[in-house]
Amino acid sequence: MPADLQTLCFAIAAIVLVGLSKGGFAGLGALGTPLLAIGIGDPVRAAAILLPILIAQDAVGITAFRRHWDRHVLIVMLPGAMLGILLGYLLAARISGAAVMAALGLISILFGAWRLLLERRGTIGSANAPDWVGRLLGVAAGFTSQIAHAGGPPFQMWVMPRRLPHTVFAGTTAFFFAAVNLIKLPAYFSLGQFTSANLLASLLLLPFAIAGSLAGVWLVKRISGERFYPFVYALMIVAGAKLLWDGLAGF
């Protein structure tokens, strides 16, 4: 990564948000890739730098919740997620960087707006959605995860209304995204994104992710999500608009 102050600030902010999401503020990780993409100007490379960090954090989550997970959710959603990852890989491999940046911006705007709407309504969706809806949302989760590590919203849309016990929800989330992130590895290798420079950047940023995770565990017990989340989701819309503008300008 370029060593200028602006890039480093964006990178550290992105990694800390990813860490906070793993530490208890579910959903914040979706802002990581947009911020890092703005900082380095390359959404595919930003996602590649984040992937090893996410995998390292997944290992921690699986260890913590290895006895608490929902088998049915994984059976329904993972096959669709694999298809979504393939579609995301084909998109990134066949279109320009400007188009990927525009797609990432649009995903960020839609996610931020969707979450703000749910915060306003105080609802999380229907608990009676059939399995075919879960399969379709699995495709969406895999696709958005491949493009922007933003698979949380589609996953949550089907799983949260099921009102799983807290530990089971956390464990199911950890297992699902651990599998998704491992499945994404061949695609990123194929795209030529696991360069020595990118892996070194991942290694240097990993301590900030760990610190973010620990901070998330501490903060989640002390900060009201009613005030914190709307600010972050609004920021995500702003970052998405910036990426969408830059992407469309590059056509």
C-alpha positions as CSV (number, residue, x, y, z in Angstrom):
1,M,0.0,0.0,0.0
2,P,1.1,3.6,-0.5
3,A,2.6,4.9,2.8
4,D,0.9,8.3,2.7
5,L,-1.0,9.4,5.8
6,Q,-4.5,9.4,4.1
7,T,-4.2,5.9,2.9
8,L,-3.0,4.7,6.3
9,C,-5.9,6.4,8.1
10,F,-8.4,4.8,5.8
11,A,-6.7,1.4,6.1
12,I,-6.6,1.5,9.9
13,A,-10.2,2.8,10.2
14,A,-11.3,0.0,7.9
15,I,-9.5,-2.7,9.8
16,V,-10.7,-1.5,13.2
17,L,-14.3,-1.6,11.9
18,V,-13.8,-5.1,10.8
19,G,-12.4,-6.0,14.2
20,L,-15.4,-4.3,15.9
21,S,-17.8,-6.4,13.8
22,K,-16.1,-9.6,15.0
23,G,-16.1,-8.3,18.5
24,G,-19.9,-7.9,18.7
25,F,-21.0,-5.0,16.5
26,A,-22.4,-7.2,13.7
27,G,-22.7,-5.4,10.4
28,L,-19.8,-2.9,10.8
29,G,-17.5,-5.1,8.8
30,A,-19.3,-4.3,5.6
31,L,-17.8,-0.8,5.8
32,G,-14.3,-2.1,5.9
33,T,-13.9,-2.8,2.1
34,P,-15.5,0.5,1.0
35,L,-13.2,2.5,3.3
36,L,-10.1,0.6,2.3
37,A,-11.0,0.8,-1.4
38,I,-11.3,4.6,-1.1
39,G,-7.9,4.7,0.6
40,I,-6.0,2.6,-2.0
41,G,-8.2,3.2,-5.0
42,D,-8.6,-0.5,-5.9
43,P,-11.6,-2.4,-4.6
44,V,-10.4,-5.8,-5.6
45,R,-7.0,-5.3,-3.9
46,A,-8.7,-3.9,-0.8
47,A,-10.8,-7.1,-0.6
48,A,-7.7,-9.2,-1.1
49,I,-5.9,-7.5,1.7
50,L,-8.8,-8.0,4.1
51,L,-9.4,-11.7,3.3
52,P,-6.5,-13.2,5.3
53,I,-7.4,-11.0,8.2
54,L,-11.0,-12.2,8.1
55,I,-9.9,-15.8,7.9
56,A,-7.7,-15.3,11.0
57,Q,-10.6,-13.8,12.9
58,D,-12.9,-16.6,11.7
59,A,-10.7,-19.2,13.4
60,V,-11.1,-17.3,16.7
61,G,-14.9,-17.3,16.2
62,I,-15.1,-21.0,15.4
63,T,-13.0,-21.8,18.4
64,A,-15.2,-19.7,20.7
65,F,-18.5,-21.1,19.4
66,R,-17.6,-24.6,18.2
67,R,-20.5,-26.2,20.1
68,H,-23.1,-23.6,19.2
69,W,-24.4,-23.6,15.6
70,D,-27.5,-24.3,13.6
71,R,-27.0,-27.2,11.1
72,H,-30.2,-26.3,9.1
73,V,-29.1,-22.8,8.3
74,L,-25.7,-23.9,7.0
75,I,-27.3,-26.7,4.8
76,V,-29.7,-24.2,3.3
77,M,-27.4,-21.2,2.7
78,L,-24.0,-22.6,1.9
79,P,-24.7,-24.2,-1.5
80,G,-26.2,-20.9,-2.7
81,A,-23.3,-19.0,-1.3
82,M,-20.9,-21.1,-3.4
83,L,-22.8,-20.1,-6.5
84,G,-22.8,-16.5,-5.4
85,I,-19.0,-16.6,-4.9
86,L,-18.6,-18.0,-8.5
87,L,-20.8,-15.2,-9.9
88,G,-18.8,-12.6,-8.0
89,Y,-15.5,-14.0,-9.2
90,L,-16.8,-13.9,-12.9
91,L,-17.8,-10.3,-12.4
92,A,-14.5,-9.2,-10.9
93,A,-12.5,-11.2,-13.6
94,R,-14.4,-9.9,-16.6
95,I,-15.2,-6.3,-16.0
96,S,-13.1,-3.2,-15.3
97,G,-11.9,-2.0,-11.9
98,A,-14.2,1.0,-12.3
99,A,-17.2,-1.3,-12.7
100,V,-16.2,-3.2,-9.6
101,M,-15.9,0.0,-7.7
102,A,-19.3,1.1,-8.9
103,A,-20.8,-2.2,-7.8
104,L,-19.2,-2.0,-4.4
105,G,-20.5,1.5,-4.0
106,L,-24.0,0.4,-4.9
107,I,-23.9,-2.5,-2.5
108,S,-22.7,-0.2,0.3
109,I,-25.5,2.3,-0.4
110,L,-28.2,-0.4,-0.5
111,F,-26.9,-2.1,2.7
112,G,-26.7,1.2,4.6
113,A,-30.1,2.3,3.5
114,W,-31.6,-1.1,4.3
115,R,-30.2,-1.1,7.8
116,L,-31.3,2.5,8.5
117,L,-34.8,1.5,7.4
118,L,-34.8,-1.5,9.8
119,E,-33.5,0.7,12.6
120,R,-36.3,3.1,12.0
121,R,-39.0,0.5,11.9
122,G,-37.6,-1.6,14.7
123,T,-38.2,-4.8,12.6
124,I,-36.0,-7.7,11.5
125,G,-38.2,-9.5,9.0
126,S,-40.5,-12.5,8.8
127,A,-39.6,-15.6,10.8
128,N,-41.6,-17.8,8.4
129,A,-39.6,-17.3,5.2
130,P,-39.3,-20.7,3.4
131,D,-36.0,-22.5,2.7
132,W,-36.0,-21.3,-1.0
133,V,-35.7,-17.8,0.3
134,G,-32.7,-18.8,2.4
135,R,-31.1,-20.4,-0.7
136,L,-31.6,-17.2,-2.7
137,L,-30.2,-15.1,0.1
138,G,-27.3,-17.5,0.3
139,V,-26.5,-16.7,-3.3
140,A,-26.7,-13.0,-2.5
141,A,-24.5,-13.4,0.6
142,G,-21.8,-15.3,-1.4
143,F,-21.9,-12.7,-4.2
144,T,-21.7,-9.6,-2.0
145,S,-19.0,-11.4,0.1
146,Q,-16.9,-12.1,-2.9
147,I,-17.2,-8.5,-4.2
148,A,-16.9,-6.6,-0.9
149,H,-16.8,-9.0,2.1
150,A,-20.4,-7.7,2.7
151,G,-22.3,-10.9,2.9
152,G,-23.7,-10.1,6.3
153,P,-27.0,-8.3,5.2
154,P,-28.4,-11.2,3.1
155,F,-27.4,-13.7,5.7
156,Q,-29.0,-11.7,8.5
157,M,-32.2,-11.1,6.5
158,W,-33.0,-14.8,6.6
159,V,-31.3,-15.9,9.9
160,M,-32.1,-13.1,12.3
161,P,-35.9,-13.5,12.1
162,R,-35.5,-17.1,13.2
163,R,-34.5,-15.8,16.6
164,L,-31.8,-18.3,17.4
165,P,-30.3,-18.2,20.8
166,H,-27.5,-15.6,21.0
167,T,-24.7,-18.0,21.1
168,V,-26.1,-20.2,18.4
169,F,-26.6,-17.2,16.1
170,A,-23.0,-16.1,16.8
171,G,-21.7,-19.6,16.2
172,T,-23.7,-20.1,13.0
173,T,-22.5,-16.8,11.7
174,A,-18.9,-17.7,12.5
175,F,-19.1,-21.1,10.7
176,F,-21.0,-19.7,7.7
177,F,-18.5,-17.0,7.0
178,A,-15.5,-19.1,7.8
179,A,-16.6,-21.5,5.1
180,V,-17.4,-18.6,2.7
181,N,-14.1,-17.0,3.2
182,L,-12.2,-20.3,2.6
183,I,-14.2,-20.9,-0.5
184,K,-13.2,-17.5,-1.8
185,L,-9.5,-18.2,-1.6
186,P,-9.1,-19.9,-5.0
187,A,-11.0,-17.0,-6.7
188,Y,-8.5,-14.5,-5.2
189,F,-5.6,-16.6,-6.2
190,S,-7.0,-16.8,-9.7
191,L,-7.3,-13.0,-9.8
192,G,-3.6,-12.7,-8.9
193,Q,-4.4,-10.7,-5.7
194,F,-2.3,-12.7,-3.2
195,T,0.9,-10.9,-4.0
196,S,3.7,-10.5,-1.5
197,A,2.8,-6.8,-1.1
198,N,-0.9,-7.5,-0.4
199,L,0.0,-10.3,2.1
200,L,2.5,-8.0,3.9
201,A,-0.2,-5.3,4.1
202,S,-2.5,-7.9,5.7
203,L,0.1,-8.9,8.2
204,L,0.9,-5.3,9.2
205,L,-2.8,-4.5,9.6
206,L,-3.7,-7.7,11.6
207,P,-2.8,-6.2,15.0
208,F,-5.3,-3.4,14.4
209,A,-8.0,-6.0,13.6
210,I,-7.2,-7.8,16.9
211,A,-7.3,-4.5,18.8
212,G,-10.7,-3.8,17.1
213,S,-12.1,-7.1,18.1
214,L,-11.1,-6.6,21.7
215,A,-12.5,-3.1,21.7
216,G,-15.7,-4.5,20.2
217,V,-16.1,-6.9,23.1
218,W,-15.5,-4.1,25.6
219,L,-17.7,-1.5,23.8
220,V,-20.7,-3.7,23.0
221,K,-21.4,-3.8,26.8
222,R,-21.2,0.0,27.2
223,I,-22.4,1.8,24.0
224,S,-26.0,1.9,22.9
225,G,-26.5,0.5,19.4
226,E,-29.4,2.9,19.0
227,R,-27.0,5.8,18.6
228,F,-23.9,4.0,17.2
229,Y,-25.3,2.0,14.4
230,P,-27.3,4.7,12.6
231,F,-24.2,6.8,12.4
232,V,-22.1,4.0,10.9
233,Y,-24.8,3.1,8.4
234,A,-25.1,6.7,7.3
235,L,-21.3,6.8,6.9
236,M,-21.6,3.7,4.8
237,I,-24.0,5.4,2.4
238,V,-21.6,8.3,2.1
239,A,-18.7,6.0,1.4
240,G,-20.8,4.0,-1.1
241,A,-21.8,7.2,-2.9
242,K,-18.1,8.2,-3.2
243,L,-17.2,4.8,-4.6
244,L,-20.2,4.8,-7.0
245,W,-19.2,8.3,-8.2
246,D,-15.6,7.3,-8.8
247,G,-16.6,4.1,-10.5
248,L,-19.0,5.8,-12.9
249,A,-16.4,8.5,-13.6
250,G,-14.0,5.8,-14.7
251,F,-16.2,4.4,-17.5
